[in-house]
Each structure stands twice: as structure tokens, then as C-alpha cells.
């Protein structure tokens, strides 16, 4: 499943989708390890809204959640900061404590977001 743009953030979500779609065992392991429905609101150039359902379906898509679902955690940050967070797992906490990342919903899921990002590398 391709989300059909060449933006770096979209490419990351495409890679996450490929890993989750590629193997049922990889999908089930991600759901077991992560157990959360994440929404990402990326602002600025290259921004947009995406979700990663690492709780039930293993689905990745545009928007904040699959139909009839609500995200467990929503993370709002600049698209360029998102790239930094994917590349360096310590960046997410620096962004959060630096006020560049807003998390609504279950903030404890932020501790597992590096596992989501690892799927996109």
C-alpha cells in the first residue's frame, strides 16, 4: 500500500505499512510489542495526518485513525522534527521536553513510539 507522495514523512509511513503488510508474524509481533493506535499530525512543509494501528489491524493510512476508531495517542510536531525523531530515538524525548512535540491521549504510548519508528527504517 503506497500513500502516493514522495514526501519523506509519507515514505516513512509507506515503509511501516510494507513491514506490517509483508508478514503476518511481523504484524502480530508489532501489535503485541506496541499495542497502540497512534495518530501523527505533522505540521509545516511535508506535513499531513497519518495513523499507525499497532493495536488491532496493523493498518497504516492517511488521517488520524481508521473509520470508527479513535487514536490512543496523538502526536503533533513539525514534519522536519518527525524525521529527526525517526532517525534518532533520543530525539523524541528532547522534542517533547523542548515543547516541540505535543502528545494528547495516552502519553505512556510515547515510550513505545520508537518501536513504531523502527518499522519505518
C-alpha positions as CSV (number, residue, x, y, z in Angstrom):
1,X,0.0,0.0,0.0
2,X,1.5,3.3,-1.0
3,X,0.3,6.6,0.3
4,X,1.3,8.1,-3.0
5,X,3.6,11.0,-2.4
6,X,7.3,11.5,-2.4
7,X,7.4,13.4,0.9
8,X,9.9,11.9,3.4
9,X,7.3,11.5,6.0
10,X,5.0,9.6,3.6
11,X,7.9,7.4,2.7
12,X,8.4,6.5,6.3
13,X,4.7,5.6,6.7
14,X,4.9,3.6,3.5
15,X,7.9,1.6,4.9
16,X,5.9,1.0,8.1
17,X,3.0,-0.3,6.1
18,X,5.2,-2.6,4.0
19,X,6.7,-4.2,7.1
20,X,3.2,-4.7,8.7
21,X,1.7,-6.0,5.4
22,X,4.7,-8.1,4.5
23,X,4.4,-10.7,7.2
24,X,1.6,-11.8,9.5
25,X,4.1,-12.7,12.2
26,X,5.8,-9.2,12.0
27,X,2.3,-7.6,12.2
28,X,1.4,-9.8,15.2
29,X,4.7,-9.1,16.9
30,X,4.3,-5.3,16.4
31,X,0.8,-5.5,17.8
32,X,2.0,-7.4,20.8
33,X,5.0,-5.2,21.5
34,X,3.4,-1.8,20.8
35,X,-0.3,-2.2,21.5
36,X,-1.4,1.3,20.5
37,X,-3.2,3.2,17.8
38,X,-1.0,6.2,17.0
39,X,-2.1,9.4,15.2
40,X,0.6,11.7,13.8
41,X,-0.2,15.4,12.9
42,X,2.8,16.7,11.1
43,X,2.9,20.5,10.5
44,X,4.8,22.6,8.0
45,X,6.3,21.6,4.7
46,X,5.8,17.9,4.2
47,X,3.1,17.7,6.8
48,X,-0.1,15.8,7.0
49,X,-2.0,13.4,9.1
50,X,-1.3,9.6,9.4
51,X,-2.1,6.8,11.7
52,X,-0.5,3.5,12.6
53,X,-2.7,0.9,14.2
54,X,-0.3,-1.3,16.1
55,X,-3.2,-2.4,18.4
56,X,-5.6,-4.4,16.3
57,X,-5.3,-4.4,12.5
58,X,-1.7,-3.4,11.7
59,X,-3.1,-0.8,9.3
60,X,-1.3,2.4,8.3
61,X,-3.1,5.2,6.5
62,X,-3.8,8.8,6.0
63,X,-6.0,10.6,8.6
64,X,-6.0,10.3,12.3
65,X,-7.5,6.8,12.7
66,X,-9.3,4.0,10.7
67,X,-13.0,4.6,10.3
68,X,-15.0,4.2,13.6
69,X,-11.8,4.3,15.7
70,X,-10.1,6.9,17.9
71,X,-6.4,7.1,18.4
72,X,-4.9,6.1,21.7
73,X,-2.3,8.8,21.4
74,X,-2.0,11.8,19.0
75,X,1.4,13.3,18.4
76,X,1.7,16.8,16.9
77,X,5.1,18.0,15.7
78,X,6.8,19.6,12.7
79,X,7.5,17.4,9.7
80,X,11.2,18.1,9.9
81,X,11.2,17.2,13.6
82,X,9.4,14.0,12.8
83,X,12.3,13.0,10.6
84,X,14.7,13.7,13.4
85,X,12.6,11.5,15.8
86,X,12.7,8.6,13.3
87,X,16.4,8.9,12.8
88,X,17.4,9.3,16.5
89,X,15.3,7.6,19.2
90,X,16.5,10.0,21.8
91,X,15.1,13.0,19.8
92,X,11.5,12.2,20.7
93,X,12.1,13.0,24.4
94,X,14.1,16.1,23.5
95,X,11.3,17.3,21.3
96,X,8.7,16.6,24.0
97,X,10.6,18.3,26.8
98,X,11.6,21.2,24.4
99,X,7.9,21.9,23.7
100,X,8.2,20.9,20.0
101,X,6.0,17.7,20.5
102,X,2.5,17.7,21.8
103,X,1.0,14.4,22.9
104,X,-2.7,14.0,23.6
105,X,-4.4,10.9,24.8
106,X,-2.3,8.1,26.4
107,X,1.1,9.8,26.9
108,X,2.6,6.5,28.1
109,X,2.5,5.3,24.5
110,X,5.2,7.8,23.7
111,X,7.6,5.4,25.4
112,X,6.9,2.8,22.7
113,X,6.9,5.2,19.7
114,X,10.5,4.3,18.9
115,X,9.2,0.8,18.1
116,X,6.8,2.3,15.6
117,X,9.6,4.4,14.0
118,X,11.9,1.3,13.8
119,X,9.4,-0.2,11.5
120,X,9.9,2.7,9.1
121,X,13.7,2.5,8.9
